[in-house]
Amino acid sequence: MDMPNPSKFVLDKKAHIVSRLQSVLPTDAVIHEEQETRAYECDALTAYKCPPMVAVLPSTTDEVSAVLKICHEEGVPVVPRGSGTSLAGGAMPTADCVILGVAKLTEVLETDYENRFIRVQSGRTNLSVTGAVEENDFFYAPDPSSQLACAIAGNVGMNSGGAHCLKYGVTTNNLLGVTMVMMDGEIVEIGGAHLDSAGLDLLGVVCGSEGQLGVVTEATLRILHKPVDARPVLIAFDENEVAGACVADIIKSGVLPVAIEFMDRLCIETSDKFSGAGYPDANALLIVEVEGSEVEIEEQLTKIIAIAKKHNPVELRESKSAEESAKIWLGRKSAFGAIGQISDYMCLDGTIPVSALPHVLKRIGEMSDEYGLRVGNVFHAGDGNMHPLILFDANKEGDLELCEALGADILKLCVEVGGCLTGEHGVGVEKRDLMLHQYTSADIEAQLRIKDVFDPKWLLNAAKVFPLASTESRRAQ
């Protein structure tokens, strides 16, 4: 993976940069010793590593502003970092950059149950947002698999979703406003707790911008009343394509489950062995969850089970208790960690129309055979957000390159059937060279111009999203 060449001029000024940063931050918040900066050399896409020049951990919006102002004056690139859980290299450093981590920004700033919002600092973890309001029977809906660790900053940057996004939407559907610091240190407020904002939808531009437009330090999030109850049903099939057809039929029926999750045999067996969830012997598994009152749950499950039976499932298991529900979800929530115990893997997140699921699952199986690499499929089937896990051996010469080639072909397939390159992980460094497969040159140019407006010097996370040649030509201007 090619990265921009570090500026020798900047690297020679490291001592000067460190001194200036230490003038606005506590000494222990400026990390510059080589061994210490290695902790920031990659995110969850561990195939590529590059220690930053410096890493900083500010504790307030004003400190973030002071850091960015210094870096802007000195012409030093900045890579914002949440919890480092990005699977697309979104927080991958360059050798000449300052990593700006928000891990110390964890406070709850305001909670308003009457108007159903919470305002938090952006380093707070996703799950702990719900933790702050659940005693009052509220919750924050987006629930990425990494929600125990991932930060709200990264969720906003990548427009993260999760298992329950089918009903509740992704981050952009639950984000009301942000406090953001521009590259020159200016602090701006976008959106807010009110219903809607006048003028341009800048919040929609910022959410999903992958840290290229500014550093989000606070977020105002929509919180919701907890449903009366929720219940999953587990449906097992002999073939992936049949499971995909079942998903399409459920969506077409007009029933709106809160989640529809898919796992293939590799993921079923591996996660079951890891978690003890007690999954059946099957080639494909769906977990379909509905919520509401008891009457609503029974009505929805009756329809879903009737649809599933038309596809001849090998097993159909409806939860009868909270313990059974937890066990059904246990394997799905453990899938990524379970696969990680048996192999190196790369996790993709192309998104496709639900109607294309049977075809795409079949083609992924064929591509897996063609490349000679195993692929495990576990994903949010309800909204077509695929998560193929390509298994490879990082210690085997050429295996990573083979994995990348297979991944590129799978993502191209997603675009060709009417989908897109990413559903929630972001483009990062992983998919930037595929952007021209989805967008025309004119489309790319329009996006580059937005970046020009927010960050004219192209210092914020500039090695991500766009083809590298476009980034370097912009930075050279």
Beta strands, then each sheet from edge to edge (+ up, - down):
strand 1: 30-31
strand 2: 54-56
strand 3: 78-81
strand 4: 98-101
strand 5: 108-112
strand 6: 117-121
strand 7: 138-139
strand 8: 175-181
strand 9: 187-191
strand 10: 215-222
strand 11: 224-225
strand 12: 229-237
strand 13: 259-264
strand 14: 284-292
strand 15: 315-318
strand 16: 344-347
strand 17: 375-380
strand 18: 388-392
sheet 1: 1+ 2- 4- 3-
sheet 2: 5+ 6- 10+ 8- 9+
sheet 3: 7+ 11-
sheet 4: 15+ 12- 14+ 13- 17+ 18- 16+
end
